[in-house]
Amino acid sequence: MSLGLVRLKAKADRRLRAGHIWIFSNEVDTKITPLGQFQPGEQVVVENAAGKPLGIAYINPNTLICGRLISRDVQYKLDKSLLVHRLNVAMSLRDRMFDKPYYRLAFGDSDNLPGLVIDRFDDVAVVQIATAGMEAIKEDIIAALQQVINPKGILFKNDSQVRQIEGLDEYTEIGAGDVPNQVKLIENNAYFMVPVIDGQKTGWFYDHRMNRQRLLNYVKDKRVLDVFSYVGGWGIQSAVAGASETLCIDASEHALHFVRENAALNNVNTRVNTIKADAFNALRDLRDEEEKFDVIIIDPPAFIKRRKDQAAGEQAYRRINELAMRLLTRDGILVSASCSMHLKRETLLDTLRQSSRHLDRHLQILEQGHQGPDHPILPAIPETDYLKAFIARIVY
């Protein structure tokens, strides 16, 4: 079946030629090719204003980002065959970097798979679909995964609110095979059980793997505080690396249950404790109790989810980091991270500077990090460079 046609306005192809893959609705020449003629998820050939083919995209006429380029060759539409090729290319990088099958197998735009995220937990694949174009080929995604990694189970964790923008329902379902609620993974010589069905996102956050490994050089025989701990990614690894005591804070009892389970799994349960509380309140209480820690990790959820949250979000980063600095010992280590796409790296750094000066502390940046290589950055799309992490020494 021949594909429909979308023609762009004059000069609207510049971003695509520079490496971007998004098409905005105001870039389409709707007099020649009305968007209303297409169904959400339909694949089309994209042309520049002169009629030269630029590739194939899938379309959603109801969204601001109305198209995403999935191939720059009009011979290759998005189907099982192309998915198998793209997944094999993605996996070749992961297998080069990691000796065990625990990683983000597909990172959307950066892996030429816009709208598709796949986390691999050995023989279980957890899939997140964010766009109508990917939802339309859901069965092909299952078939491609079965051919490439042949997992025992495939879970669709399609419960993100971003799907509402695309007109998609939210759901969680098993796409193939058997998927237990808890799966095991190994990271930086620590073992974890994580809840893939009823946990956060895909159940785990692989993006901080390298940053957590960097931290391990600073924790031996130290007292560690892991704020926004979730299932203990930072805290448990710190304990395994020799921390004398680790305290994990999270607002979710469900998450803290897994902290305790993971502590026992790694035989460090006698050195790991938990507090169920709002992070800001918990830090204030610890301050009032005159508690001190040698290492503190601040890895919150995104405080800035939309641009309108910018001012309030930046203030939240300032408050939480300042509270943490007050709890550090005189030569303490602060890990400050942000997954907010809208928070620039230099803004977070300036936040740390301001907080340290407000407390009359001397701030030294020791190491900087971003997401690991299984979350590659596509230079043409700044949004793919979202994770920031600083390891800082606070002296007073």
Secondary structure, DSSP 8 states (H G I E B T S, - for coil): ---EEEEB-TTTTHHHHTT--EEEGGGB-TTTS-GGGS-TTEEEEEE-TTS-EEEEEEE-TTSSEEEEEEESSTT--SSHHHHHHHHHHHHHHHHHH-SSSEEEEEEGGGGT-TTEEEEEETTEEEEEE-SHHHHTTHHHHHHHHHHHT--SEEEEEE--THHHHTT---EEEEEEE---SEEEEEETTEEEEEETTTSSTTS--GGGHHHHHHHGGG-TT-EEEEET-TTTHHHHHHHHTT-SEEEEEES-HHHHHHHHHHHHHTT-GGGEEEEES-HHHHHHHHHHTT--EEEEEE--S-S-SSGGGHHHHHHHHHHHHHHHHHHEEEEEEEEEEE--TTS-HHHHHHHHHHHHHHTT-EEEEEEEE---TTS---TT-GGG---EEEEEEEE-
